[in-house]
Amino acid sequence: MKFLYCDESGTGDQPIAVMVGVLVDATRMHITKIDWCALLAKLSELAGREITELHTRNFYAGNGPWRNLNGPQRASIISAVMDWFCERKHKIVFSSAHRAGYSHDFDLQKIPDELNTLWRFLGFHLVLSLQKYCQGLAGIKGNTVLIFDNEHREQMRFTDILMRPAEWSSQYYGKKKKQEPLDQIVDVPYFGDSQEVSLIQLADFLAFFLRRYAEIKTGASPARYVEEEQKIDDWVNTLMSCSVGRNFMYIRNNRNYAEDIFFRNAPECLRNLGQ
């Protein structure tokens, strides 16, 4: 069995939004959780107060409890987390969108009505990409559990979308005639508190850096210090060694209707990442 832990970055008023899913095998999930809790314990020592949840935006900026850590110290921790994650041999899947482009396409009815929030747009793309990836793996049919951070406004509608997916969505993963829709997914998605579900925090951490990468590359938010772009490039390149692969998320050529909905709304720099 596999678990996909999901969280997003940039769905407030930022110009670019990213959602990341961390795909973890049940046999290796326990160790990853323990290690993440150990990281929080170490960060608590450095911060001089208990840290039960890593809010990546504050950590990266050195705000709040992180004022005692200088930039090089925080960068060293980020590098260590990226390396640690890749050593665990977990996978990531991600979705992204320009806010303005999404709104423009939705107003022109180029995006299906059921994806009428940016969060649903990202979340459904994440699920379709996961479906496409997992159906090519042997022996895991119907064995992936989806776990999202609490989104009370989205939970009921998103669950309905997954339980009764629109016919157009089957194009995305090439559904066979006798295949059940989204047959790689176990039951309904689950929504949890990120403070209590540590791997949602990890998804948030990774989503932040993919979003920051896109902001810099597109000029939406220029680099804030001299070395930032190079550091972000290095972190994202490390992370891409854990990606499920571009062809499951952003296929370059001969896209069908479903694939193109998500491709054309993603920042070019993100849809070109990975192999």
RABEL-V29033 format. One record per pair of residues at least 4 apart in sequence whose ideal C-beta (glycine too) atoms are under 7 Angstrom apart, sorted by the first residue. I is the first residue (numbers start at 1). J is the second residue. D is the distance in Angstrom with one decimal. If there is no record, write none. Layout:
BEGIN
i;j;d
I;J;D
I;J;D
END
This chain:
BEGIN
i;j;d
1;26;4.4
1;143;4.7
1;145;7.0
2;23;5.9
2;24;6.6
2;25;5.6
2;26;6.7
2;140;6.4
2;143;6.0
2;144;4.6
3;24;5.1
3;26;6.6
3;29;6.2
3;145;5.0
3;147;6.1
4;21;4.4
4;22;7.0
4;23;5.2
4;130;5.9
4;144;5.9
4;146;5.2
4;147;6.8
5;21;6.7
5;22;4.6
5;24;6.8
5;147;5.1
5;197;7.0
5;199;4.0
5;200;5.2
5;202;6.8
5;203;5.0
6;19;6.2
6;20;6.9
6;21;4.5
6;126;6.2
6;146;6.8
6;147;6.7
6;148;4.7
6;203;5.6
7;20;6.6
7;149;4.7
7;194;6.6
7;200;5.1
7;203;4.0
7;204;4.1
7;207;5.8
8;17;6.3
8;18;6.6
8;19;4.1
8;119;6.6
8;122;6.0
8;207;5.8
9;18;5.3
9;204;6.6
9;207;4.0
9;208;4.7
9;211;4.5
10;14;3.9
10;16;5.5
10;17;3.8
10;18;5.8
10;211;4.7
11;17;4.8
11;118;5.5
11;119;5.5
15;98;6.7
15;99;5.5
15;100;6.9
15;220;4.4
16;96;6.7
16;98;6.0
16;99;6.9
16;211;5.7
16;214;4.8
16;215;5.8
16;218;6.9
16;220;5.9
16;267;5.9
17;96;6.7
17;97;5.4
17;99;6.3
17;118;5.6
17;122;6.2
18;94;6.1
18;96;4.6
18;207;4.8
18;210;4.7
18;211;4.3
18;214;6.9
19;94;6.5
19;95;5.0
19;122;3.9
19;123;6.3
19;126;5.5
19;207;6.3
20;92;5.7
20;94;4.7
20;203;4.8
20;206;4.7
20;207;4.1
20;210;6.5
21;92;6.6
21;93;4.7
21;126;5.1
21;130;6.5
21;203;6.5
22;90;5.9
22;92;5.8
22;199;5.8
22;202;5.6
22;203;4.9
22;206;7.0
23;90;6.1
23;91;4.2
23;92;6.8
23;93;6.4
24;28;6.6
24;29;4.7
24;32;6.3
24;90;5.2
24;199;6.5
25;29;6.8
28;32;6.3
28;88;6.6
29;33;6.3
30;34;6.5
31;35;6.2
32;36;6.3
32;88;5.5
32;90;6.9
32;199;6.8
33;37;6.5
33;198;5.5
33;199;6.6
34;38;6.4
35;39;6.6
35;84;6.9
36;40;6.7
36;198;4.6
36;199;6.9
36;202;6.1
37;41;6.5
37;198;6.1
38;42;6.5
39;43;6.3
39;81;7.0
40;44;6.3
40;51;5.2
40;52;6.8
40;54;6.5
41;45;7.0
42;46;6.7
43;47;5.9
43;51;4.9
43;54;6.9
44;49;6.6
44;50;5.1
44;51;4.5
46;69;6.0
47;51;5.7
47;65;4.1
47;66;6.3
47;68;6.6
48;68;6.5
49;65;5.4
51;65;6.6
52;195;5.7
53;194;6.2
53;195;4.5
53;201;5.9
54;59;6.0
54;201;5.3
54;205;6.4
55;59;6.5
56;60;5.9
56;204;5.7
56;205;4.8
56;208;4.1
57;61;6.4
57;208;6.4
58;63;4.4
58;64;4.8
58;66;6.3
59;66;5.3
59;74;6.5
60;74;6.8
60;208;6.8
62;66;5.0
62;67;6.0
62;69;6.4
62;71;6.9
62;74;6.4
66;74;6.8
69;73;4.4
69;74;5.2
71;75;6.1
72;76;6.3
73;77;6.7
74;78;6.5
75;79;6.4
75;231;6.0
76;80;6.4
77;81;6.4
78;82;6.5
78;235;6.2
79;83;6.3
79;235;6.9
80;84;6.0
81;85;6.3
81;205;6.7
82;86;6.6
82;235;5.2
82;238;4.6
82;239;5.9
83;87;6.3
83;238;6.6
84;88;6.9
85;90;6.7
85;242;6.6
86;238;6.1
86;241;5.5
86;242;5.2
90;242;6.3
91;242;5.7
91;244;5.1
92;206;6.2
92;239;6.8
92;242;5.3
92;243;5.7
93;126;5.9
93;129;4.9
93;130;5.5
93;133;6.7
93;244;5.0
93;248;7.0
93;249;6.4
94;210;6.0
94;249;6.7
95;122;4.4
95;125;3.9
95;126;4.9
95;129;7.0
95;262;6.6
96;214;6.5
96;266;4.7
96;267;5.9
96;270;4.6
97;101;6.8
97;102;4.7
97;118;6.4
97;121;6.1
97;122;6.4
97;265;4.6
97;266;6.1
98;102;6.4
98;265;6.3
98;267;6.2
99;103;6.4
99;118;6.5
100;104;6.2
101;105;6.3
101;265;5.0
102;106;6.2
102;118;5.7
102;121;6.1
102;265;5.3
103;107;6.3
104;108;6.5
105;110;4.1
105;111;4.9
105;265;6.3
106;111;4.5
106;116;6.7
111;115;5.4
111;121;6.8
111;261;6.1
112;166;6.2
112;168;6.4
114;161;5.4
114;166;6.2
115;120;5.0
115;121;4.5
115;124;5.9
116;120;6.8
117;121;7.0
117;154;6.8
118;122;6.4
119;123;5.9
119;151;6.3
119;154;5.4
120;124;5.9
120;154;6.4
120;157;7.0
120;158;5.8
120;161;6.8
121;125;6.6
122;126;6.4
123;127;6.6
123;158;5.9
124;128;6.3
124;161;6.2
125;129;6.2
125;262;4.5
126;130;6.4
127;131;6.3
127;146;6.8
127;162;6.4
127;182;6.8
127;185;6.9
128;132;6.5
128;169;6.1
128;172;4.3
128;173;6.2
129;133;6.3
129;248;5.0
129;249;4.7
130;134;5.9
130;144;6.5
130;184;6.7
131;135;6.1
131;173;4.7
131;182;5.5
131;184;5.0
132;172;6.5
132;173;4.0
132;248;4.9
133;244;4.5
133;248;4.4
134;140;6.0
134;144;5.8
134;184;4.0
135;173;6.3
135;184;5.6
141;183;6.2
141;184;6.7
142;183;5.8
142;184;6.3
142;186;6.2
143;186;6.4
144;184;5.3
144;185;5.8
144;186;6.1
145;186;4.7
145;190;6.8
146;185;6.3
146;189;4.0
146;190;6.7
147;190;4.9
147;192;5.9
147;197;6.4
147;200;6.8
148;189;5.9
148;191;5.1
149;194;4.8
149;200;5.0
150;191;5.2
150;192;6.6
150;193;5.7
151;155;6.0
151;191;6.4
154;158;4.9
155;159;6.2
155;191;5.2
156;160;6.6
157;161;6.5
158;162;6.6
158;189;6.6
159;163;6.1
159;188;5.0
159;189;6.0
160;164;6.2
161;165;6.4
162;182;6.3
162;185;6.8
162;188;6.9
162;189;6.2
163;188;6.5
165;169;4.7
165;181;4.9
165;182;5.8
168;257;6.3
168;258;5.7
169;258;5.8
170;175;3.6
170;181;6.2
171;256;4.6
171;257;5.8
171;258;4.1
172;258;3.9
172;259;5.9
175;179;5.1
175;181;6.6
179;183;5.9
192;196;6.3
192;197;4.1
192;200;6.5
193;197;6.5
194;200;4.1
194;201;5.4
194;204;6.6
198;202;7.0
199;203;6.7
200;204;6.5
201;205;6.4
202;206;6.6
203;207;6.1
204;208;6.5
206;210;6.5
206;239;6.3
207;211;6.2
208;212;6.2
209;213;6.2
209;232;6.5
209;235;5.4
209;236;6.3
210;214;6.6
210;236;6.5
210;270;6.6
211;215;6.3
212;216;6.5
212;232;5.7
213;217;6.2
213;232;5.0
213;236;4.7
213;269;6.9
214;218;5.9
214;267;4.4
214;269;5.7
214;270;5.2
215;220;4.6
215;221;3.9
216;221;6.8
216;222;6.7
216;223;5.5
216;229;5.3
216;232;6.2
217;269;3.9
218;267;5.5
218;269;6.6
223;228;4.1
223;229;4.7
224;228;5.6
227;231;5.5
228;232;6.1
229;233;6.2
230;234;6.4
231;235;6.4
232;236;6.1
233;237;6.1
234;238;6.5
235;239;6.4
236;240;6.4
240;273;5.4
240;274;4.6
243;274;4.3
244;248;4.9
245;274;6.0
245;275;6.0
246;250;5.4
246;273;6.7
246;274;4.5
246;275;6.3
247;251;5.2
250;263;5.3
250;266;6.2
250;271;3.7
251;255;5.6
251;259;5.5
255;259;4.0
255;260;4.4
255;263;5.8
256;260;6.9
257;261;6.9
259;263;5.9
260;264;5.7
262;266;6.4
263;271;6.1
266;270;5.5
266;271;4.4
268;272;6.1
END
